[in-house]
Every structure is written in structure tokens, then in C-alpha cells.
Amino acid sequence: MGFISVFEHEAIKVGEHGFSESHLQALERFIGNNDETTFPYYSLIHNGVKFRQYVGVLCVDNITIEVLPKTDRDNCGKDYWRDKLIFMLSKVYRLDVKTPSTVNQRTVSDSPVLDVFIKCFLDEVDKLVNCGLVKCYHKDEDNQKALRGKLLINKQIQSNFVHKERFFVRYTTYDYEHVVNRIIRQTLGAVIRTSHNTYLRYRATSILFNFPEVKDIVVTQELFENLYFDRKTDDYKTAIRIAQLLLLHYAPAHVGGSDNYLALMFDMNKLWEEFIYCTLRKKLSDYEVSSQVVKRYWHFDETNVYKTIRPDIVITKEKMVVAVLDTKWKCPEKTPSDGDLHQMFVYSQMFNTRKVALLYPSYNENSLRLPAHFTNNSDSNCDMLFLGLSQNNNGWCEQLTKNVCEWLNPSNHGANQKKSPNL
């Protein structure tokens, strides 16, 4: 089993970091019949692969590749960015996790990004097993040797014309065949087949050994979207949320094959947006923070076709839009791109707000705001906000909240303004 750690947009070739020809062939098989130019996680290059903007963990056969985020021109190491990635994922997916620096070392292998998800899942399943798994009533039909339930006359005649000692019946059973238990058991199997952490694999095997036998289930996005949690299954929410991430990104080996694939990968642009949204929604108690608000801005009468805009974050107060934020996981070259500014101008006009801003990461520890405005109206701000990636994760959230609050209410706070960022 091998482990490779790289940054997003980085390339690795055969012979580098333990990356072998067999690993390259496994990654080629993972792409399969997909269009190589649109495959999201990586692209094939001469004798290697180049990763895209997706970060996370990719497990293929006997190798685990960890892809970490990284802003331009920073000098921070992989431990720093691994800690930041785990922190962002824990906030977005509401996981109670410990970072690799403080978690029990028995539970952490070379791939802590994957391990924190698996550990959280196993902790939740342990709680469920100890408290008692949910049971449910369901109807079964079977050909049995004893009369039990309702005799199905038509099927009795079809199936037991010769074997008259049997009874084809429909009966009610009260057991563990609940959809949530079936999802949990299937996830335990996926963990055992893909995790390279001996301790976590042992834990998953022990839990599975004591877990009731239930039928396999076909895993789809619709399955999780249609799940309904009631009083009896409310405690399953966290475990199912992690199971959804693991199962929807897991592809078991084909018959006769040897590759198990687990691509727990996240679009870094989307993850950055969701992290900012989750933090502001929790911290800005005086405002209502919404994500991906759709608004129509163009209509083609002949075909009744609409064009829409969808800003990342809309901040309202008393049902009035007071600000629009657009998150960007990149460091601008002194000024925003023309496309980003055109987009922000449309937001300011369509949402009738004087405050719009582009929110960037900054490898400096201090957050800052660079004021700017559209020339057609000096009161219409289009600022650049920079979130300093502080070493302290909790301080990171506090900096974000403080910076946005000062931007929303410059008269009530000492706005942190500078003439130019130290990019």
C-alpha cells in the first residue's frame, strides 16, 4: 500500500513519490470511457497525471493519493493545508472531528483527510449499536413449510401443486431490515475494502461482525434525497450523512477485477464557497445569509427562455438585500478579472444593492478590505475582501465574521483598509 500527497493543479509522473506504472494504469482505468478533458479529478499527461481543482482523497487499488488545497505564492507546508482542508470539511459537513495534531495517533495513518471521515462514521455507528438499532415492520412473501400469515391462493396453486406440504404466504416481519441499517452495513463494507488504516479497518470489521445481517441496497443520489428521518431514526443523521459521502464516491471492483475506487474529492471552489456560507450563516446573527439565490435577468420572448444569475452569497436584513458576496479560491493579480467585475456589476444592479464584494483567500494572517466602486455611482461599492489564513482555525472564522461585519457597517467599526494587498 502506497501513499502520495500532492497539491491541487500539481502533476506527478511515474517514478516520482513512489508513483509506479501500475498506479498510472489504475488511474487510467478509473477514467474509463469518460471524456478525459472533462473528467473532473485529473487529466492524463505523458507518463503521469495532472490534478485539477478537486481536493480530497483518491484511493485506487493499493495506493492512496491525497490532494491538498493551496493558494498561489504561499510557502505553507502540507501539514498546514491538510489541517485547513479538514477544518473546512468539518464545518461544511457538520462533523465533530479532531485535527491530526490532537487526535489519538492510533486512528491516524498517512491519509488523515479520509481517516477523519471514517473515524467520525465509526464513532457514530458505535453509538447507534450501543443505544440499539432501529427496527421496522415489513411484509415478505415466501414459500414455507408452515402456515404463517396470509395464504396466497394463486401462488400456492402455481408453486405447490406437487409439494402440498408447503404454503406460499405473505407475512409481516419485525426486524432490522430498515433502509438506514442497510446503508450503514454497506458503508462498513466499503470502509473495510478501501481504508489503508489498519486500526480503522479493524474497528469497521469488529462492528460489522456484530451488526445484524441485512440485505444489500442499490446506492443512488435519489436514495439519500428521499430518506425521511423520524423520531426513531433521528440519531442516524450524522452517520448517514457521512455514509452518503463515502458510498456515492465509492466504486467496488468489477467481477474478476482487483481495483476498488474511492474518490472522496471536492471541488475546491465550491468547498470555499460553502465554508464561507456556513460560517457567515452561523455567525451573522443580525442578518439572513442565503446561498445560490437564483434571479432572472434576461428573457427571450420568442422561445420563452430565461437567463439567470446565481450569486454565491446574498445577505439580507428585514427582507432587503444589503450585500452580495462572490467567493473566489484564487489570488488576483492586483485587480480582479474583467469577467468577475462584469459579474459583480450585474449583481449590484439586479439585487439593487450598493454593496458587492469579491472574497479571496490570503496567505497573510491578517484579513483586510480594499475599497473600490463602480464609476457610474460612487456609492456603489465593489470591494475586495481578503480572508487571512490564520494558523488558528477558530480565529480564522472570527476573522471572517469581523471582516464582513466591518464591511457591512463601516461607520460602526474601524474598517481594516489598506492601499494594496501584500500578494
Buried (B, 14 or more C-beta within 10 A) or exposed (E): EBBBBBBBBBBBBBEEEEBEEEBBBBBEBBBEEEEEEEBEBBBBEEEBBBBBBBBBBBBBBBBBBBBBBBBEEBEBEEBBBBBBBBBBBBBBBEBEBBBBEEBEEEBBBBBBBBBBBBBBBBBBBBEBBEEEBBBBEEEBEEBBEEEBBEEBEEBBEEBBEEEEEBBBBBEEBEBBBBBBBBBBBBBBBBBBBBBBBEBBBEBBEEBBEEBEEBEEBEBEEEBBEEBEEEEEBEBBBBBBBBBBBBBBBBBBEEEEEEBBBBBBBBBBBBBBBBBBBBBBBEBBEEBBBBBEBEBEEEEEEEEEEEEEBEBBBBBBEEEEBBBBBBBBBBBBEEEBEEEBBEBBBBBBBBBEBBBBBBBBBBBBEBBBBBBBBBEEEEEBBBBBBBBBBBEEBEEBBBBBBBBBBBBBEBEEEEBBEEEEBEB
